[in-house]
Amino acid sequence: MTKETHYTFAGHDTVALANTFGTPLYVMSEDMIRQRCRLIREGFLDKHPGSRAAYASKAFLSMGLCRIIEEEGFCLDVVSGGELFTALQAGFPMERVIFHGNNKSIEELKMAVKHNVGRIVIDHPEEIALLETIAAEAEQQVKIQIRIVPEVEGKTHKHIMTGQKDTKFGVPLAPSLIHGVVKEALESPHLELMGFHFHLGSNLFEQDIYVKAVERVMKLTKELKDSLGFVPKELNAGGGYGIRYREGDQVYPATYYTEVIMEAVKELSHEMSLQEPDVTIEPGRWIVGEAGITLYSVGAVKTIPGVRTYVSVDGGMPDNIRPALYGANYEAIVANKANELKTEVVTIAGKCCETGDILIWDQETPPLERGDILAVPSTGAYSDSMASNYNRLPRPAVVLLTGDEARLMVDRENYDDLLMRERRAANKK
Ligand SMILES: Cc1ncc(COP(=O)(O)O)c(C=O)c1O
């Protein structure tokens, strides 16, 4: 087989990557990640003085990625002590960290205060008092934003919708609640309220929901100026920008979202005679999603006459839970037969003991056999970061492609790693 028939990703022969590093394998392109950051810089940051872009690290996080994000001049959104610890170990500048979470523990809040993170985003009314106590004990001033619920619904899977009224995230917009929370924040000697935050959900493609959310925040801002004399300096408009998972999927530049956000902010600030807030955005998936693929090896191929053909691969729901969790749709490319005619329709199954462990239904492929390599594009976000060891499958390695170079960014787990948390003495005969 000639190399020309192999699927290439970011200039690399994916079959050669599979042979060198084994499968299942996550492959990330540094160049593509940096290109996305550059697009945000040119289309948003450079155009709007005071604006900031934070990468939402829940999409994919490693110390190596922190380095790239830091070099690109971005901030980092974290939602747990573990994400914060990774950023700390990577030497990421703490003043550029935004700490989220709907149930941050006292330990996590203490850790964030101790390390002087740039912003802590208050997610529920009680968190103000909690954080004030922690900040007072540490004798520190803490800059905060308050996450509000804008009460807008995007068209996305309900598991990844977060802007609607009925959500576990954020402080409800009910005047009785939000006004009290803002007042309490303003009266807290160790907290400095910088502004508001909203995040509408993930994989969103509509502009109008961002405009509606900005309208809600600006209306709230006007009310608070009138009642408390408070004018926020910042608005964090979250992330959620959709990406292309399959050929033919819609895809928009980041400016598709940021321009309508900025227009609405400018217009409404002018209309309401309010100081224009500095805007932060927090995309995750849009930065790394399309910059990653997963490589698998084909194992069992089983045809049920008159029903379907199941092609099982050496990974599945532990390395990509999204299809099983919320019906996410992907496609596969047969990396070693990239130019062959697609004459079959098969179902790509994972190797776990769950009927729901199906990566892709009804994928057109050339005839497949054991040993073929499948590449699933657009798995750079929420794959490794959501991975598990279900059925005690070791998690895949992550390879980073930089120009012509391919190097391990994260090692493949081995069987010993699977026993790392076990007290061997207590468990052995
Ligand atoms: C607060 C917050 N900001 C940003 C994001 C990033 O979302 P996405 O990866 O869809 O851009 C999330 C995702 O859950 C989030 O919760």
The ligand as a Gaussian input file, in Angstrom:
#p B3LYP/6-31G(d) Opt

LIG

0 1
 C      -18.338000      28.367000      32.374000
 C      -17.961000      27.752000      31.081000
 N      -17.257000      28.472000      30.197000
 C      -16.871000      27.948000      29.013000
 C      -17.182000      26.648000      28.673000
 C      -16.702000      26.116000      27.352000
 O      -17.676000      25.619000      26.533000
 P      -17.284000      25.190000      25.057000
 O      -16.221000      24.166000      25.161000
 O      -18.527000      24.670000      24.475000
 O      -16.799000      26.427000      24.376000
 C      -17.925000      25.865000      29.560000
 C      -18.290000      24.481000      29.203000
 O      -18.959000      23.771000      29.860000
 C      -18.320000      26.427000      30.796000
 O      -18.994000      25.715000      31.679000

